[in-house]
Amino acid sequence: MAKVTSKLQVTVPKVLASRYGIRPGDEIEWEAAGEVIRVVPRRKRAAPDVARRVRLFDLATARQRNRQAERPVAPSSDRGWTREDLYDRGRAR
């Protein structure tokens, strides 16, 4: 039997936490079910398999290439400095 603290916190019994894989930091959901309250551990989504992750990465890379092709970055020549100026900073001349 668990007690409700003055801060309305409840401790999950160790036997139930072990059985349902509840660990510190996990989230649980409280659901009203008529005259009772159901405590449901929030299930983590399984990580997609390697082939799916590679396919998603390839799709994201293609989208990024398309975005870059639509808006090419024009070199700016009026910024007042050159790349070489940056490399000369802090060096003894």
Residue pairs with C-beta under 8 A, 6 or more apart in sequence:
2 10
2 11
2 12
2 13
3 10
3 11
4 10
12 22
12 28
12 39
16 22
17 23
20 41
21 41
22 28
22 41
26 41
26 42
27 41
27 42
28 39
28 40
28 41
28 42
29 39
29 40
29 41
29 42
30 37
30 38
30 39
30 40
31 37
31 38
31 39
31 40
32 38
47 53
48 56
